[in-house]
Amino acid sequence: MNKSELVEAIAQESGLSRADAKRALEAFVSTTTNVLKSGGKLSLVGFGSFSILERAERKGRNPKTGQKITIGAKKTAKFKPGSDLIGAIN
């Protein structure tokens, strides 16, 4: 499912217009991004939680040349599904 299909599904499920559903989805993505950028955590009880995972610098190997390289530290987004979501898919 891509973004336009998700907007359509949200519109049908909620009874909103496609434009309103698109604005709601964009607001959710923007708010989630801002919370994570500020170092916070977003929890949706039953669905899951979004948080930031900090990865330390580590050693790696270039698969093309075999040369050892250093992979820099970075932050990445993490999603942990909630029990209701896990139960719904199983």
Backbone as numpy.savetxt, mean C-alpha at the origin, in Angstrom:
# Nx Ny Nz CAx CAy CAz Cx Cy Cz
-7.19 -6.17 -11.36 -8.04 -5.00 -11.36 -7.14 -3.76 -11.36
-7.43 -2.83 -12.25 -6.67 -1.59 -12.29 -7.48 -0.47 -11.63
-6.93 0.75 -11.64 -7.56 1.85 -10.93 -8.95 2.17 -11.46
-9.10 2.22 -12.78 -10.41 2.56 -13.34 -11.45 1.49 -13.03
-11.05 0.23 -13.01 -11.97 -0.85 -12.65 -12.34 -0.76 -11.16
-11.37 -0.38 -10.33 -11.65 -0.21 -8.90 -12.61 0.95 -8.68
-12.43 2.05 -9.38 -13.34 3.19 -9.27 -14.74 2.76 -9.67
-14.87 2.01 -10.74 -16.17 1.53 -11.19 -16.82 0.63 -10.14
-16.04 -0.27 -9.55 -16.57 -1.18 -8.53 -17.00 -0.41 -7.29
-16.23 0.59 -6.88 -16.60 1.41 -5.72 -17.89 2.16 -6.01
-18.01 2.70 -7.21 -19.22 3.44 -7.59 -20.45 2.53 -7.54
-20.34 1.33 -8.07 -21.47 0.40 -8.07 -21.82 -0.05 -6.66
-20.81 -0.35 -5.86 -21.03 -0.86 -4.50 -21.64 0.19 -3.59
-21.20 1.45 -3.75 -21.62 2.50 -2.82 -22.78 3.35 -3.32
-23.07 3.26 -4.61 -24.13 4.10 -5.17 -23.65 5.51 -5.49
-22.35 5.75 -5.40 -21.78 7.05 -5.75 -21.62 7.16 -7.26
-21.46 8.37 -7.74 -21.13 8.54 -9.15 -19.67 8.12 -9.34
-19.29 7.87 -10.59 -17.90 7.48 -10.85 -16.94 8.60 -10.45
-17.33 9.84 -10.68 -16.47 10.98 -10.32 -16.28 11.05 -8.81
-17.37 10.85 -8.04 -17.26 10.86 -6.58 -16.43 9.69 -6.07
-16.61 8.53 -6.68 -15.84 7.34 -6.29 -14.35 7.56 -6.57
-14.04 8.19 -7.70 -12.65 8.47 -8.04 -12.04 9.44 -7.04
-12.79 10.49 -6.68 -12.30 11.46 -5.69 -12.10 10.79 -4.33
-13.00 9.89 -3.95 -12.87 9.19 -2.67 -11.63 8.30 -2.66
-11.40 7.58 -3.75 -10.22 6.72 -3.85 -8.94 7.55 -3.81
-8.91 8.65 -4.55 -7.73 9.50 -4.57 -7.48 10.13 -3.20
-8.55 10.47 -2.48 -8.40 11.02 -1.13 -7.84 9.97 -0.19
-8.30 8.72 -0.32 -7.78 7.64 0.52 -6.29 7.42 0.26
-5.90 7.37 -1.01 -4.50 7.14 -1.36 -3.64 8.31 -0.87
-4.11 9.53 -1.06 -3.37 10.71 -0.63 -3.21 10.74 0.89
-4.27 10.48 1.61 -4.22 10.48 3.07 -3.30 9.39 3.59
-3.40 8.19 3.02 -2.53 7.08 3.43 -1.07 7.44 3.18
-0.78 8.02 2.02 0.59 8.42 1.69 1.11 9.45 2.69
0.29 10.45 3.01 0.72 11.49 3.94 0.97 10.94 5.34
0.12 10.01 5.79 0.31 9.40 7.11 1.62 8.63 7.15
1.89 7.85 6.11 3.12 7.05 6.07 4.35 7.94 5.92
4.27 9.01 5.14 5.39 9.93 4.97 5.76 10.59 6.29
4.78 10.83 7.14 5.04 11.48 8.42 5.49 10.46 9.48
5.62 9.19 9.09 6.09 8.17 10.02 4.99 7.48 10.80
3.74 7.78 10.48 2.61 7.19 11.20 2.22 5.82 10.68
1.15 5.30 11.24 0.61 4.00 10.87 -0.89 4.17 10.67
-1.43 3.49 9.67 -2.86 3.56 9.39 -3.46 2.18 9.62
-4.41 2.07 10.53 -5.04 0.79 10.84 -6.52 0.84 10.49
-6.97 -0.12 9.72 -8.38 -0.30 9.40 -8.79 -1.63 10.01
-9.45 -1.59 11.16 -9.76 -2.78 11.93 -10.49 -3.80 11.06
-9.96 -5.02 11.05 -10.54 -6.10 10.27 -9.98 -6.19 8.86
-9.58 -5.05 8.29 -9.04 -5.05 6.93 -7.53 -5.21 6.94
-6.84 -4.36 7.70 -5.39 -4.46 7.78 -4.77 -3.15 8.21
-3.45 -3.12 8.20 -2.75 -1.91 8.60 -1.58 -1.64 7.67
-1.36 -0.35 7.43 -0.25 0.12 6.61 0.77 0.74 7.56
2.04 0.44 7.34 3.09 1.01 8.17 4.36 1.15 7.33
5.38 1.75 7.93 6.66 1.94 7.27 7.64 0.91 7.84
8.37 0.26 6.95 9.40 -0.69 7.33 10.74 -0.10 6.90
11.67 0.02 7.83 12.99 0.55 7.51 13.95 -0.59 7.26
14.51 -0.60 6.06 15.48 -1.64 5.69 16.89 -1.09 5.87
17.72 -1.86 6.53 19.10 -1.45 6.77 19.94 -1.62 5.51
21.07 -0.92 5.47 22.01 -1.10 4.37 22.52 -2.54 4.39
22.71 -3.12 3.22 23.17 -4.50 3.16 24.06 -4.72 1.94
24.75 -5.83 1.96 25.63 -6.19 0.84 24.83 -7.04 -0.15
25.15 -6.87 -1.41 24.49 -7.64 -2.45 25.47 -7.94 -3.56
24.95 -8.54 -4.62 25.80 -8.89 -5.75 25.06 -8.53 -7.03
25.76 -7.87 -7.94 25.19 -7.54 -9.23 25.05 -8.85 -10.02
23.82 -9.26 -10.36 23.65 -10.55 -11.03 24.26 -10.60 -12.43
24.44 -9.44 -13.04 25.00 -9.40 -14.39 26.51 -9.58 -14.39
27.19 -8.88 -13.45 28.65 -8.90 -13.43 29.24 -9.74 -12.31
28.44 -10.03 -11.29 28.94 -10.78 -10.14 29.68 -9.90 -9.15
29.78 -8.61 -9.42 30.50 -7.68 -8.57 29.70 -7.41 -7.29
30.41 -7.33 -6.14 29.77 -7.03 -4.87 29.38 -5.56 -4.86
28.17 -5.30 -4.33 27.68 -3.93 -4.25 27.06 -3.70 -2.87
26.90 -2.44 -2.52 26.21 -2.08 -1.29 24.83 -1.56 -1.66
23.82 -2.15 -1.08 22.43 -1.72 -1.29 22.10 -0.79 -0.14
21.75 0.44 -0.45 21.52 1.46 0.57 20.29 1.21 1.43
20.30 1.81 2.60 19.15 1.73 3.50 17.99 2.48 2.86
16.77 2.02 3.13 15.60 2.72 2.60 14.38 2.38 3.42
13.35 3.19 3.23 12.06 2.95 3.87 11.12 2.38 2.81
10.27 1.47 3.22 9.30 0.90 2.30 7.96 0.75 3.01
6.90 0.77 2.24 5.56 0.61 2.81 5.28 -0.88 3.05
4.59 -1.15 4.13 4.24 -2.53 4.49 2.75 -2.59 4.75
2.11 -3.66 4.27 0.69 -3.89 4.55 0.56 -5.23 5.25
-0.11 -5.23 6.39 -0.38 -6.46 7.12 -1.88 -6.68 7.11
-2.36 -7.74 6.45 -3.81 -7.96 6.38 -4.41 -8.30 7.74
-5.65 -7.86 7.94 -6.38 -8.13 9.18 -7.06 -9.49 9.13
-7.53 -9.92 10.27 -8.13 -11.26 10.38 -9.40 -11.39 9.54
-10.21 -10.35 9.45 -11.43 -10.43 8.63 -11.09 -10.61 7.16
-10.07 -9.89 6.67 -9.66 -10.02 5.28 -9.10 -11.41 5.00
-8.29 -11.90 5.91 -7.71 -13.24 5.74 -8.82 -14.29 5.73
-9.79 -14.15 6.64 -10.90 -15.09 6.70 -11.76 -15.04 5.45
-11.92 -13.86 4.86 -12.76 -13.71 3.66 -12.13 -14.38 2.45
-10.80 -14.40 2.37 -10.18 -15.01 1.20 -9.95 -16.51 1.37
-9.97 -16.99 2.57 -9.74 -18.44 2.78 -11.01 -19.22 2.83
